[in-house]
Amino acid sequence: MGSGAALDPRTNSWRRCVTDSVEARLAELGHTLPQAAAPVAAYVPTVEVNGLLHVSGQLPFIDGKLVTGRLGEDVSTEQGTAAAQACGLMILAQVKAALGSLDRVERVVKLGAFISSNGTFTDQPKVANGASELMVAAFGDAGKHARSAVGVPVLPLGAAVEVDAVLAVRPS
C-alpha cells in the first residue's frame, strides 16, 4: 500500500498520510475499529473464496447504538452519511477478524449500500459516500471501487443503512 493522500473526515480535506499500516492510517484520521459484530441470523460475517473476501451486510453502530430510521423522514442526509461510514468501519472490523490484518487487502472491489428511505428521498449516493470515502482514506487508490446505492423501504432491526463489500485479498 504505501503512504499517500487520504480524506480527513474532520476537515473534509485531503492530506498526506505518513504511515503504511492501514490501521495506523485510520487512527491517524481519527477512526477506531469497532468490535466485529456477531451475526444476528443464519449467516457468517465473511466468506473468502478465490482471492475475494465477501463481507455480509453490516449495520451502523455509533457509540454502541444502532442508527435507526429512514432517510427523508427522521434521518438527515448527514446522519445517513455518518451511518454509512459506521457501516464501513464495521466492514473493516469484519475484514480484520477474518484475515488477521487489514494489510492483506489488495483492493476494495465493490460496495453495496442499502439506504432505508422514503419514496421522495433521492440522495442515496451521497449517503453511500460515507462508506466509499472511508475505503479511499484507508486504502488510497486501492480503496476506489464499484458501488451500488439503493433506496429500500426497511432494513433489519430498523437500521438506517446497511453496507456489504467484496475485497480482493492476498494469500496468508
Phi and psi in degrees as a GROMACS rama.xvg file:
@    title "Ramachandran Plot"
@    xaxis  label "Phi"
@    yaxis  label "Psi"
@TYPE xy
78.8006  155.991  GLY-2
-77.3138  158.642  SER-3
-172.469  -164.646  GLY-4
-83.9523  147.259  ALA-5
-143.655  150.244  ALA-6
-81.1575  119.999  LEU-7
-84.5086  113.157  ASP-8
-66.6306  -20.7157  PRO-9
-74.9225  -33.1871  ARG-10
-113.342  -7.24877  THR-11
56.089  34.8008  ASN-12
-130.358  155.823  SER-13
-81.1392  139.89  TRP-14
-146.041  161.706  ARG-15
-79.5142  132.015  ARG-16
-94.2744  143.504  CYS-17
-109.908  15.461  VAL-18
-130.184  152.77  THR-19
-93.6282  -24.0676  ASP-20
-74.0433  130.618  SER-21
-60.9721  -45.2282  VAL-22
-64.3943  -39.4265  GLU-23
-65.7383  -38.8425  ALA-24
-61.9789  -44.1142  ARG-25
-62.0869  -43.6634  LEU-26
-62.9022  -40.0639  ALA-27
-59.4072  -30.8625  GLU-28
-91.0413  3.52126  LEU-29
90.9886  14.3644  GLY-30
-103.23  140.176  HIS-31
-121.002  132.676  THR-32
-72.2663  134.185  LEU-33
-76.4098  172.434  PRO-34
-68.1616  133.402  GLN-35
-60.0917  129.614  ALA-36
-74.396  142.019  ALA-37
-77.1391  148.801  ALA-38
-61.0361  146.667  PRO-39
-105.898  6.24176  VAL-40
-152.809  -161.574  ALA-41
-87.5116  73.0263  ALA-42
-156.896  170.909  TYR-43
-111.859  152.628  VAL-44
-66.074  -34.0813  PRO-45
-143.145  153.185  THR-46
-138.073  125.93  VAL-47
-104.855  125.848  GLU-48
-150.495  133.066  VAL-49
50.8321  43.1892  ASN-50
78.0315  6.90328  GLY-51
-117.362  136.559  LEU-52
-106.897  116.563  LEU-53
-95.4816  125.04  HIS-54
-109.785  123.245  VAL-55
-59.3927  159.904  SER-56
-54.9989  132.437  GLY-57
-113.556  141.216  GLN-58
-97.0752  159.462  LEU-59
-89.4038  115.641  PRO-60
-113.912  123.39  PHE-61
-121.087  123.265  ILE-62
54.3229  39.4083  ASP-63
76.9068  3.53753  GLY-64
-115.838  132.351  LYS-65
-66.6636  130.867  LEU-66
-82.4255  116.293  VAL-67
-116.769  166.872  THR-68
117.381  -174.756  GLY-69
-125.646  136.012  ARG-70
-66.531  140.613  LEU-71
88.2068  -4.86895  GLY-72
-125.873  -82.3618  GLU-73
-115.499  9.64267  ASP-74
-128.587  125.908  VAL-75
-77.8958  164.924  SER-76
-59.3971  -40.6949  THR-77
-64.5358  -42.5987  GLU-78
-65.0282  -38.6421  GLN-79
-64.3305  -40.3414  GLY-80
-63.7147  -42.3196  THR-81
-63.9587  -37.3507  ALA-82
-65.2443  -41.3128  ALA-83
-63.7414  -38.9813  ALA-84
-62.7777  -40.5765  GLN-85
-62.2972  -38.4598  ALA-86
-61.4173  -42.2563  CYS-87
-60.7164  -41.5238  GLY-88
-64.0299  -38.429  LEU-89
-67.4191  -37.0355  MET-90
-58.0295  -47.9888  ILE-91
-63.6423  -35.254  LEU-92
-63.6394  -40.9455  ALA-93
-66.1078  -39.6173  GLN-94
-62.436  -45.8034  VAL-95
-62.2767  -41.7304  LYS-96
-62.6738  -37.3155  ALA-97
-77.4936  -39.2172  ALA-98
-103.429  -16.7295  LEU-99
88.6724  -23.4782  GLY-100
-157.834  139.531  SER-101
-71.2122  -15.683  LEU-102
-72.3593  -7.29069  ASP-103
-81.5243  -8.38881  ARG-104
-75.3327  123.814  VAL-105
-84.0095  -42.2555  GLU-106
-166.379  154.31  ARG-107
-85.3867  122.503  VAL-108
-88.9206  -50.0061  VAL-109
-155.312  142.753  LYS-110
-117.556  142.842  LEU-111
-117.868  118.394  GLY-112
-111.188  127.718  ALA-113
-115.034  120.663  PHE-114
-116.613  117.023  ILE-115
-68.2  115.943  SER-116
-149.364  154.808  SER-117
-79.558  176.399  ASN-118
-68.8739  -12.3987  GLY-119
-102.989  -9.70756  THR-120
-79.2724  125.925  PHE-121
-127.998  13.3408  THR-122
-98.5956  32.1957  ASP-123
-53.8925  -41.5558  GLN-124
-60.2067  -37.6313  PRO-125
-62.8696  -42.7755  LYS-126
-62.3461  -47.5801  VAL-127
-61.8812  -24.6964  ALA-128
-57.9622  -25.357  ASN-129
-57.0491  -43.3752  GLY-130
-77.0714  -41.8027  ALA-131
-61.8078  -46.2201  SER-132
-66.5607  -31.9435  GLU-133
-62.8566  -42.4879  LEU-134
-64.1167  -39.0781  MET-135
-68.4197  -39.1825  VAL-136
-62.1132  -38.559  ALA-137
-75.3587  -43.9885  ALA-138
-115.384  2.80429  PHE-139
63.9991  -141.662  GLY-140
-58.0903  -30.3161  ASP-141
-70.1457  -10.188  ALA-142
-88.8931  -9.55289  GLY-143
-72.5482  135.51  LYS-144
-147.989  164.911  HIS-145
-76.262  157.547  ALA-146
-156.926  148.643  ARG-147
-117.465  142.471  SER-148
-133.283  107.953  ALA-149
-120.905  132.467  VAL-150
-83.5503  132.805  GLY-151
-131.44  154.93  VAL-152
-74.5825  -28.7783  PRO-153
-156.355  149.182  VAL-154
-126.671  163.586  LEU-155
-53.5157  139.78  PRO-156
60.4558  15.3054  LEU-157
76.4369  15.2243  GLY-158
-58.2705  148.358  ALA-159
-78.3102  -31.1691  ALA-160
-145.66  149.766  VAL-161
-140.966  136.742  GLU-162
-132.154  133.912  VAL-163
-116.413  170.922  ASP-164
-151.379  156.3  ALA-165
-128.99  128.363  VAL-166
-128.433  142.373  LEU-167
-84.524  132.741  ALA-168
-128.695  150.455  VAL-169
-78.5001  150.214  ARG-170
-63.1034  152.65  PRO-171
